[in-house]
Each structure stands twice: as structure tokens, then as C-alpha cells.
Amino acid sequence: MGIRVAVAGASGYAGGELLRLLAGHPEFDLVAATAHSQAGQPVAAVHPQLTGLDLVFGSTEPAALADADLIFLALPHGQSAALAAALPDSALVVDLGADHRLRDADAWTRYYSGPHAGAWTYGLPELPGARGAIASARRVANTGCYAVATTLALAPLVAAGAVRPDDVVVVAASGTSGAGRAAKAHLLGSEVMGDLTPYKVGAHQHVPEIKQATGATGLSFTPVLAPMPRGILATVTAVPAGDTDPRAVLAAAYADEPFVHLLPAGVWPHTAATAGSNSCHLQATVDVDSGRVIVVGAIDNLGKGAAGQAVQNANLMVGLPESTGLSVHGVAP
């Protein structure tokens, strides 16, 4: 027997991707998956891509998860904290929701509803000092999807003093799976196809998380819903603070990272290349007109933006190589 793992909220898109990764993980034994409305249904009835996985959804309650050594919470924002508080102290927990990401209670109140549950160790291993903190933690807050794409593009530049932290602009397009699996009229195929739609303009909940993770102090963020099922393409621009080559900064920061890839000069990221992987592809340049630094990052929002990131964190928590059970390479076409 390997390490016993369970997933709460496993009927959603991130939960389904997490089940897929865990089912193929060489050291994790998937022993329980829970869901609210789908309790009692076979997993394959909800996730047909997981046909052959002999597991039935249980009810999302502490007793259904208590036998696991490691528990993933893939619940809607605001629903993880209460369940986490009822789990045994002996269990390791990775929360894919937002409940435990923010250190600032006022920032939580401004962008979310309900009480602030307190911050856990932030789960982005590529940040300086993060690996050791994650490896020694018993509770880890997984990153937001937009946040990881933006943070990986921006954080090394801010840390190196290569860009001003007070004037950062991000425009990021996401596939529809980022909006969750609940039936909503604006996510119908007829509404999404052939259309690009900005939403939560000037007030997206990932803004305080990005600022916390990158050191940015002024951030304008515009998310865009794109007619594709998965993927994020984030374009980050900032005012240079000197004449430092942004590509050199990113190359130094990620030289030894298994999942972050600075592409050859002139090659720009695209989302399809990261689909099914835990990788982030980056490219940087300086705008010849404005002089602003431009960094573009691409991820699979269900991979490095959610389930893959969660498995990477869990690997560190249990002492495994962080790439165990994860793919660097995407699936194409």
C-alpha cells in the first residue's frame, strides 16, 4: 500500500483532473472521492474519461475522508475552511480553493464573502524559499489559476528590481473550465463560441493573491473568457526599473525548474502546448515603442493552475520528488 489519498469535491473539472493524475500516480492510493450532488454515483458516470476507475462518490463530510493520509479539497471558494477544521490533525491537506491563500484578512473581505479562515503555507514551489516551507507544512493552500501564470511571469522581475512594482498590467485569457462545471447560461456553447468576453474587470479575486506572491503594489488585471475548454494565456506588462534584460532574469530564476520553461528567443507561448501538462511556458521582450517589459505565460489551468500544482505540492509534503506522477509535456493536437 502507498500513501492513502482522498479528494473532496471531486465531481468538478479540477476534481476530475486531480482524480486522473492520482489514478496514475505511482505512490498514491486513491481511496475516496466525495461530491455533494453526485454522491452515490460511480466516478466514471460523471467523468467518462476515467472509465475503469472503480470508485463511487461519497458524501462530502469528514467521516468519508478521515482514513486518508493526504486529503485534497477541490471545493468552491468559501467551502473548504469548515471541512478542513473538522479533519484529523494527522492528515496532510492541500486546498485547491481560495480559503487559505491570503494573509491579509482585509483583502479577503474585499474580494470574497464570509469570514477569513487564516492563511496556510502558499503552494507555489518555484517562489524563493517555498519548497522548504511546503515540504514541512501539514496544510498547503494551492495557487489560483490566473495567479500562478501571472506570478511565474512577474515575480522574478520584481525580486530582481528589473521592473517597477507599482505599475503592472495583466490581461489574461482563460478557457471555460476555469469557471467551473455548474450550468450557467453565459457558459453555454452557443454563447461562448466565436466570442471573447472580459469579466470581473478591475475587481478579480486573484488580484490580492498575485500582489502577495509577486511583491507588486499596483496591479490592473483584466480576465477574458476564451472559447476553449482549458488553458490560460497571461500577458504581463510592467515599467522597467533599469536596463536589465528580462529574459536573463527569467532564465536565471528558472534554470533548474522542471516545470517552468523560458522558450527560445522569438518563440511565443500558446496554451495548446501546455494542455495536459504541469508546465508553464514563458517568453519576454521589451516593447520597442513604450519601453515596457512584456512577459507572456501559458499554462493548463487544470494542470499547473489547479490539479497538477496540487499534486506537485503533495509530492513535496510527503517527501517524494515533486515531479512524481506529473508530465512536463503537453498533449497535441
C-alpha positions as CSV (number, residue, x, y, z in Angstrom):
1,M,0.0,0.0,0.0
2,G,1.2,3.5,-0.8
3,I,0.1,6.8,0.6
4,R,-3.7,6.8,1.0
5,V,-5.3,9.9,-0.6
6,A,-8.8,11.3,-0.8
7,V,-10.4,14.1,-2.8
8,A,-13.3,16.2,-1.6
9,G,-15.3,17.9,-4.3
10,A,-14.2,15.5,-7.0
11,S,-17.1,15.9,-9.4
12,G,-15.9,19.3,-10.8
13,Y,-13.4,19.9,-13.6
14,A,-10.4,20.4,-11.3
15,G,-11.5,17.4,-9.2
16,G,-11.8,15.2,-12.2
17,E,-8.3,16.2,-13.4
18,L,-7.0,15.5,-9.9
19,L,-8.6,12.0,-9.9
20,R,-6.9,11.3,-13.3
21,L,-3.5,12.3,-12.0
22,L,-3.9,10.4,-8.8
23,A,-5.1,7.3,-10.5
24,G,-1.8,7.2,-12.4
25,H,0.5,8.2,-9.5
26,P,2.9,5.5,-8.6
27,E,2.9,6.2,-4.8
28,F,-0.6,7.5,-4.1
29,D,-3.5,5.1,-3.5
30,L,-6.8,6.8,-4.2
31,V,-9.2,5.6,-1.5
32,A,-12.1,8.1,-1.5
33,A,-13.7,10.7,-3.6
34,T,-16.6,12.8,-2.5
35,A,-19.2,15.1,-4.1
36,H,-22.3,16.9,-3.0
37,S,-25.0,16.4,-5.6
38,Q,-23.3,13.4,-7.2
39,A,-22.9,11.3,-4.0
40,G,-23.7,7.6,-4.8
41,Q,-22.8,7.9,-8.5
42,P,-19.8,6.0,-10.0
43,V,-16.9,8.3,-10.8
44,A,-17.0,7.2,-14.4
45,A,-20.6,8.3,-14.7
46,V,-19.6,11.9,-14.0
47,H,-16.1,11.7,-15.5
48,P,-16.3,9.3,-18.5
49,Q,-12.6,9.9,-19.2
50,L,-12.0,7.9,-16.0
51,T,-13.8,4.7,-17.1
52,G,-12.1,1.8,-15.4
53,L,-11.6,3.7,-12.1
54,D,-13.7,1.6,-9.7
55,L,-14.8,4.3,-7.3
56,V,-18.1,5.7,-6.1
57,F,-18.6,9.3,-4.9
58,G,-19.3,9.6,-1.2
59,S,-20.9,12.5,0.6
60,T,-18.6,15.4,1.4
61,E,-18.2,15.0,5.1
62,P,-15.2,14.4,7.4
63,A,-16.0,10.8,8.1
64,A,-15.7,10.0,4.3
65,L,-12.2,11.4,4.3
66,A,-10.8,10.5,7.7
67,D,-9.0,7.3,6.7
68,A,-6.7,9.1,4.2
69,D,-3.2,10.2,4.9
70,L,-3.4,13.0,2.4
71,I,-6.6,15.0,1.5
72,F,-7.2,17.3,-1.4
73,L,-10.0,19.8,-1.1
74,A,-11.4,20.8,-4.5
75,L,-14.4,22.7,-3.3
76,P,-15.9,26.0,-4.3
77,H,-14.3,29.1,-2.7
78,G,-15.6,29.6,0.8
79,Q,-16.4,25.9,1.5
80,S,-13.0,24.5,2.3
81,A,-12.4,26.1,5.7
82,A,-15.2,24.5,7.6
83,L,-14.4,21.0,6.3
84,A,-10.7,21.4,6.9
85,A,-11.3,22.4,10.5
86,A,-13.1,19.1,11.1
87,L,-10.4,16.9,9.5
88,P,-7.9,15.0,11.7
89,D,-4.7,16.8,12.6
90,S,-2.7,13.8,11.4
91,A,-3.9,14.3,7.8
92,L,-2.0,16.3,5.3
93,V,-4.3,18.7,3.4
94,V,-3.9,20.6,0.1
95,D,-6.7,23.1,-0.5
96,L,-7.4,23.9,-4.2
97,G,-9.8,26.7,-3.2
98,A,-9.1,30.2,-2.1
99,D,-10.0,29.9,1.6
100,H,-6.4,29.8,2.9
101,R,-4.4,31.7,0.3
102,L,-4.5,35.3,1.6
103,R,-2.6,36.5,4.7
104,D,-4.4,39.8,4.7
105,A,-7.9,39.5,6.3
106,D,-9.0,42.9,4.8
107,A,-8.0,41.7,1.3
108,W,-10.1,38.6,1.8
109,T,-13.1,40.7,2.9
110,R,-12.7,43.0,-0.1
111,Y,-12.7,40.2,-2.7
112,Y,-14.5,37.3,-1.1
113,S,-17.5,36.7,1.1
114,G,-17.6,35.1,4.6
115,P,-15.0,35.2,7.4
116,H,-11.3,35.0,6.8
117,A,-10.1,31.5,7.7
118,G,-6.4,32.3,8.1
119,A,-3.5,31.6,5.8
120,W,-1.8,28.3,5.2
121,T,1.6,27.8,3.5
122,Y,1.3,29.1,0.0
123,G,1.8,26.3,-2.5
124,L,3.9,27.6,-5.4
125,P,7.3,25.8,-5.1
126,E,9.0,28.0,-7.7
127,L,8.9,31.0,-5.4
128,P,12.1,31.6,-3.3
129,G,12.1,29.6,-0.1
130,A,8.8,28.0,-0.9
131,R,9.9,24.4,-1.4
132,G,11.2,24.0,2.2
133,A,8.1,25.6,3.6
134,I,5.8,23.3,1.6
135,A,7.8,20.2,2.5
136,S,7.5,20.9,6.2
137,A,3.8,22.0,6.1
138,R,0.8,19.9,7.0
139,R,-1.6,22.4,5.4
140,V,-1.0,24.0,2.0
141,A,-3.0,26.5,0.0
142,N,-2.9,25.8,-3.7
143,T,-2.4,28.7,-6.1
144,G,-5.2,30.3,-8.1
145,C,-5.0,29.5,-11.8
146,Y,-4.6,33.1,-13.1
147,A,-2.3,33.8,-10.1
148,V,0.2,31.1,-11.0
149,A,0.5,32.1,-14.6
150,T,1.0,35.8,-13.7
151,T,3.3,35.1,-10.7
152,L,5.7,32.9,-12.6
153,A,5.9,35.6,-15.3
154,L,6.3,38.6,-12.9
155,A,7.8,37.6,-9.5
156,P,11.5,37.2,-10.6
157,L,11.4,40.6,-12.3
158,V,10.1,42.3,-9.2
159,A,12.5,40.5,-6.9
160,A,15.5,41.4,-9.2
161,G,14.4,45.1,-9.3
162,A,14.1,44.8,-13.0
163,V,10.5,46.3,-13.1
164,R,8.6,48.8,-11.0
165,P,6.2,47.0,-8.7
166,D,3.6,49.9,-8.7
167,D,2.5,49.8,-12.3
168,V,1.8,46.3,-13.6
169,V,-0.9,45.5,-16.2
170,V,-2.2,41.9,-16.8
171,V,-4.6,40.8,-19.5
172,A,-5.2,37.0,-19.3
173,A,-7.5,34.7,-21.3
174,S,-8.8,31.5,-19.8
175,G,-10.7,28.5,-21.0
176,T,-14.2,27.9,-19.8
177,S,-13.3,25.1,-17.4
178,G,-11.9,27.8,-15.2
179,A,-15.5,28.9,-14.5
180,G,-16.4,25.5,-13.0
181,R,-18.8,22.9,-14.0
182,A,-22.1,24.4,-12.8
183,A,-24.6,25.1,-15.6
184,K,-24.6,28.8,-16.4
185,A,-26.3,30.5,-19.4
186,H,-23.2,32.6,-20.3
187,L,-21.1,29.4,-20.5
188,L,-23.3,27.6,-23.0
189,G,-21.5,26.6,-26.2
190,S,-23.8,28.9,-28.2
191,E,-22.7,31.8,-26.0
192,V,-19.0,31.1,-25.9
193,M,-18.2,30.0,-29.4
194,G,-16.8,32.8,-31.6
195,D,-16.6,35.2,-28.7
196,L,-14.2,36.8,-26.2
197,T,-15.7,38.2,-23.1
198,P,-14.0,40.2,-20.3
199,Y,-15.4,39.7,-16.8
200,K,-14.8,41.0,-13.3
201,V,-12.9,43.8,-14.8
202,G,-11.0,45.8,-12.2
203,A,-12.2,43.5,-9.4
204,H,-11.0,40.0,-9.9
205,Q,-10.3,38.0,-6.7
206,H,-6.9,36.9,-7.8
207,V,-5.5,40.4,-7.6
208,P,-4.6,40.3,-3.9
209,E,-3.1,36.8,-4.3
210,I,-0.9,38.0,-7.2
211,K,0.2,41.0,-5.2
212,Q,1.0,38.9,-2.2
213,A,3.0,36.4,-4.2
214,T,4.9,38.8,-6.5
215,G,5.5,41.9,-4.4
216,A,3.6,44.0,-6.9
217,T,2.0,47.0,-5.3
218,G,-0.2,48.3,-8.1
219,L,-1.9,45.8,-10.4
220,S,-4.6,46.3,-13.1
221,F,-5.9,42.8,-14.1
222,T,-8.4,42.0,-16.9
223,P,-9.5,38.4,-17.3
224,V,-11.0,37.3,-20.6
225,L,-13.2,34.2,-21.2
226,A,-12.0,32.4,-24.3
227,P,-13.8,29.8,-26.4
228,M,-11.6,26.9,-25.4
229,P,-12.1,24.3,-22.7
230,R,-8.8,24.7,-20.9
231,G,-5.7,26.9,-20.8
232,I,-4.6,30.3,-19.7
233,L,-2.5,32.9,-21.6
234,A,-1.4,35.7,-19.4
235,T,0.2,38.9,-20.9
236,V,2.0,40.8,-18.2
237,T,3.5,44.3,-18.8
238,A,5.5,46.5,-16.4
239,V,7.6,49.6,-16.5
240,P,11.4,48.7,-16.4
241,A,13.4,49.9,-13.4
242,G,16.7,49.8,-15.3
243,D,18.2,48.3,-18.4
244,T,18.2,44.6,-17.1
245,D,17.3,42.1,-19.8
246,P,14.1,40.4,-18.6
247,R,14.9,37.2,-20.4
248,A,18.2,36.9,-18.5
249,V,16.3,37.4,-15.2
250,L,13.8,34.7,-16.1
251,A,16.5,32.3,-17.4
252,A,18.4,32.6,-14.1
253,A,15.3,32.2,-11.9
254,Y,14.1,29.1,-13.7
255,A,17.3,27.4,-14.9
256,D,16.8,24.4,-12.7
257,E,13.0,24.3,-12.6
258,P,11.4,21.1,-14.0
259,F,8.1,22.7,-14.9
260,V,8.9,26.3,-15.9
261,H,10.3,26.8,-19.4
262,L,11.7,30.0,-20.9
263,L,11.2,29.5,-24.6
264,P,13.9,30.3,-27.2
265,A,14.1,33.9,-28.2
266,G,11.3,34.8,-30.6
267,V,9.1,31.8,-29.8
268,W,5.9,32.7,-28.0
269,P,3.8,30.6,-25.7
270,H,0.5,29.1,-26.7
271,T,-2.0,27.3,-24.5
272,A,-2.3,24.1,-26.6
273,A,1.4,23.3,-26.0
274,T,0.7,23.1,-22.2
275,A,-2.5,21.1,-22.3
276,G,-2.4,18.0,-20.0
277,S,0.9,19.1,-18.5
278,N,2.1,20.7,-15.3
279,S,4.3,23.1,-17.3
280,C,4.4,26.9,-17.7
281,H,5.9,28.3,-20.9
282,L,7.3,31.9,-20.7
283,Q,8.6,34.4,-23.1
284,A,9.7,38.0,-22.6
285,T,10.7,41.1,-24.5
286,V,10.8,44.9,-24.3
287,D,8.2,46.9,-26.3
288,V,10.1,48.9,-28.9
289,D,7.6,51.8,-28.6
290,S,6.6,52.1,-24.9
291,G,9.7,50.5,-23.5
292,R,7.6,48.4,-21.2
293,V,8.7,44.9,-20.3
294,I,6.3,42.3,-21.7
295,V,6.1,38.7,-20.4
296,V,3.7,36.1,-21.8
297,G,3.0,32.9,-19.8
298,A,0.9,29.9,-20.8
299,I,-0.4,27.1,-18.6
300,D,-3.1,24.5,-18.5
301,N,-5.5,26.0,-15.9
302,L,-6.5,22.5,-14.8
303,G,-2.8,21.4,-14.7
304,K,-0.3,23.9,-13.3
305,G,-3.2,26.1,-12.5
306,A,-5.0,23.6,-10.3
307,A,-4.7,19.8,-10.1
308,G,-1.1,19.4,-11.3
309,Q,0.0,22.1,-8.9
310,A,-1.8,20.3,-6.1
311,V,0.0,17.0,-6.8
312,Q,3.3,18.8,-7.1
313,N,2.8,20.3,-3.6
314,A,1.6,17.0,-2.2
315,N,4.7,15.3,-3.5
316,L,6.9,17.7,-1.6
317,M,4.8,17.3,1.6
318,V,5.3,13.5,1.6
319,G,9.0,13.6,0.7
320,L,8.7,12.5,-3.0
321,P,10.4,14.1,-6.0
322,E,8.0,16.9,-6.9
323,S,7.6,15.7,-10.5
324,T,6.4,12.3,-9.5
325,G,3.2,11.4,-11.4
326,L,3.3,14.6,-13.4
327,S,4.1,15.3,-17.1
328,V,6.3,18.1,-18.3
329,H,5.0,17.6,-21.9
330,G,1.6,18.6,-23.2
331,V,-0.8,16.6,-25.4
332,A,-1.3,17.6,-29.0
333,P,-3.1,18.1,-31.2
